Amino acid sequence: MEIALSSELEKIIEYKIRSGGYQNASEFIREAILRAVEHDQLKFSKLNEAIAIGMEQAERGEFSSKTVQDIIKEKEAAKKG
């Protein structure tokens, strides 16, 4: 497999190797891929937890009258401060 990287990414990998964090580029790329997979799994796990909570709330009859758009607007307003 051949992968094309920008010069900026190549410099990052070279720096990581020089600083002693990795033996070679393959090791760095392998770890980066594994971290990406772990990150995706964590996001999926959190989503499943949120769905389970929502289902439990629905079973108890706990519903919100808010629309998805209302919730999005509230989140955006909270971010703005």
Phi and psi restraints in degrees (value plus and minus 20) as a CYANA .aco file:
   2 GLU   PHI    -137.2   -97.2
   2 GLU   PSI     114.3   154.3
   3 ILE   PHI    -144.0  -104.0
   3 ILE   PSI     109.7   149.7
   4 ALA   PHI    -113.6   -73.6
   4 ALA   PSI     108.4   148.4
   5 LEU   PHI    -141.2  -101.2
   5 LEU   PSI     129.2   169.2
   6 SER   PHI     -88.6   -48.6
   6 SER   PSI     141.2   181.2
   7 SER   PHI     -83.9   -43.9
   7 SER   PSI     -51.7   -11.7
   8 GLU   PHI     -84.2   -44.2
   8 GLU   PSI     -63.5   -23.5
   9 LEU   PHI     -87.2   -47.2
   9 LEU   PSI     -58.5   -18.5
  10 GLU   PHI     -81.1   -41.1
  10 GLU   PSI     -60.8   -20.8
  11 LYS   PHI     -84.2   -44.2
  11 LYS   PSI     -58.9   -18.9
  12 ILE   PHI     -82.9   -42.9
  12 ILE   PSI     -66.3   -26.3
  13 ILE   PHI     -83.0   -43.0
  13 ILE   PSI     -64.5   -24.5
  14 GLU   PHI     -80.5   -40.5
  14 GLU   PSI     -61.7   -21.7
  15 TYR   PHI     -82.2   -42.2
  15 TYR   PSI     -65.1   -25.1
  16 LYS   PHI     -81.7   -41.7
  16 LYS   PSI     -57.6   -17.6
  17 ILE   PHI     -89.4   -49.4
  17 ILE   PSI     -67.1   -27.1
  18 ARG   PHI     -81.5   -41.5
  18 ARG   PSI     -55.0   -15.0
  19 SER   PHI     -97.4   -57.4
  19 SER   PSI     -22.9    17.1
  20 GLY   PHI      71.0   111.0
  20 GLY   PSI     -15.3    24.7
  21 GLY   PHI     -95.6   -55.6
  21 GLY   PSI     -45.6    -5.6
  22 TYR   PHI    -162.1  -122.1
  22 TYR   PSI     131.1   171.1
  23 GLN   PHI     -97.6   -57.6
  23 GLN   PSI     -55.1   -15.1
  24 ASN   PHI    -179.8  -139.8
  24 ASN   PSI     155.8   195.8
  25 ALA   PHI     -83.8   -43.8
  25 ALA   PSI     -57.9   -17.9
  26 SER   PHI     -80.6   -40.6
  26 SER   PSI     -62.0   -22.0
  27 GLU   PHI     -82.6   -42.6
  27 GLU   PSI     -63.5   -23.5
  28 PHE   PHI     -82.7   -42.7
  28 PHE   PSI     -67.2   -27.2
  29 ILE   PHI     -83.1   -43.1
  29 ILE   PSI     -62.5   -22.5
  30 ARG   PHI     -77.2   -37.2
  30 ARG   PSI     -68.4   -28.4
  31 GLU   PHI     -85.5   -45.5
  31 GLU   PSI     -58.7   -18.7
  32 ALA   PHI     -82.1   -42.1
  32 ALA   PSI     -61.7   -21.7
  33 ILE   PHI     -85.7   -45.7
  33 ILE   PSI     -64.4   -24.4
  34 LEU   PHI     -81.6   -41.6
  34 LEU   PSI     -60.1   -20.1
  35 ARG   PHI     -85.0   -45.0
  35 ARG   PSI     -58.3   -18.3
  36 ALA   PHI     -84.1   -44.1
  36 ALA   PSI     -61.4   -21.4
  37 VAL   PHI     -84.7   -44.7
  37 VAL   PSI     -65.1   -25.1
  38 GLU   PHI     -80.7   -40.7
  38 GLU   PSI     -61.4   -21.4
  39 HIS   PHI     -81.1   -41.1
  39 HIS   PSI     -65.4   -25.4
  40 ASP   PHI     -82.6   -42.6
  40 ASP   PSI     -60.9   -20.9
  41 GLN   PHI     -84.9   -44.9
  41 GLN   PSI     -59.0   -19.0
  42 LEU   PHI     -85.0   -45.0
  42 LEU   PSI     -63.9   -23.9
  43 LYS   PHI     -80.9   -40.9
  43 LYS   PSI     -63.2   -23.2
  44 PHE   PHI     -84.0   -44.0
  44 PHE   PSI     -60.8   -20.8
  45 SER   PHI     -83.6   -43.6
  45 SER   PSI     -64.1   -24.1
  46 LYS   PHI     -84.3   -44.3
  46 LYS   PSI     -58.8   -18.8
  47 LEU   PHI     -83.3   -43.3
  47 LEU   PSI     -64.7   -24.7
  48 ASN   PHI     -81.2   -41.2
  48 ASN   PSI     -58.9   -18.9
  49 GLU   PHI     -83.3   -43.3
  49 GLU   PSI     -63.9   -23.9
  50 ALA   PHI     -84.1   -44.1
  50 ALA   PSI     -59.6   -19.6
  51 ILE   PHI     -84.4   -44.4
  51 ILE   PSI     -63.3   -23.3
  52 ALA   PHI     -81.4   -41.4
  52 ALA   PSI     -62.8   -22.8
  53 ILE   PHI     -81.6   -41.6
  53 ILE   PSI     -64.9   -24.9
  54 GLY   PHI     -81.6   -41.6
  54 GLY   PSI     -60.5   -20.5
  55 MET   PHI     -86.3   -46.3
  55 MET   PSI     -60.1   -20.1
  56 GLU   PHI     -83.6   -43.6
  56 GLU   PSI     -62.0   -22.0
  57 GLN   PHI     -84.3   -44.3
  57 GLN   PSI     -61.2   -21.2
  58 ALA   PHI     -83.8   -43.8
  58 ALA   PSI     -59.8   -19.8
  59 GLU   PHI     -83.2   -43.2
  59 GLU   PSI     -49.5    -9.5
  60 ARG   PHI    -106.0   -66.0
  60 ARG   PSI     -20.9    19.1
  61 GLY   PHI      62.3   102.3
  61 GLY   PSI      -3.2    36.8
  62 GLU   PHI    -111.1   -71.1
  62 GLU   PSI      80.5   120.5
  63 PHE   PHI    -139.9   -99.9
  63 PHE   PSI     137.1   177.1
  64 SER   PHI    -128.0   -88.0
  64 SER   PSI     124.2   164.2
  65 SER   PHI    -106.7   -66.7
  65 SER   PSI     -22.3    17.7
  66 LYS   PHI     -96.0   -56.0
  66 LYS   PSI     127.0   167.0
  67 THR   PHI    -108.4   -68.4
  67 THR   PSI     148.2   188.2
  68 VAL   PHI     -80.1   -40.1
  68 VAL   PSI     -60.3   -20.3
  69 GLN   PHI     -82.6   -42.6
  69 GLN   PSI     -58.4   -18.4
  70 ASP   PHI     -80.7   -40.7
  70 ASP   PSI     -65.0   -25.0
  71 ILE   PHI     -84.7   -44.7
  71 ILE   PSI     -62.4   -22.4
  72 ILE   PHI     -81.2   -41.2
  72 ILE   PSI     -65.2   -25.2
  73 LYS   PHI     -81.7   -41.7
  73 LYS   PSI     -60.7   -20.7
  74 GLU   PHI     -83.0   -43.0
  74 GLU   PSI     -62.9   -22.9
  75 LYS   PHI     -83.2   -43.2
  75 LYS   PSI     -63.4   -23.4
  76 GLU   PHI     -84.7   -44.7
  76 GLU   PSI     -59.7   -19.7
  77 ALA   PHI     -85.6   -45.6
  77 ALA   PSI     -59.0   -19.0
  78 ALA   PHI     -85.5   -45.5
  78 ALA   PSI     -55.7   -15.7
  79 LYS   PHI     -86.3   -46.3
  79 LYS   PSI     -55.7   -15.7
  80 LYS   PHI     -93.5   -53.5
  80 LYS   PSI     -39.8     0.2
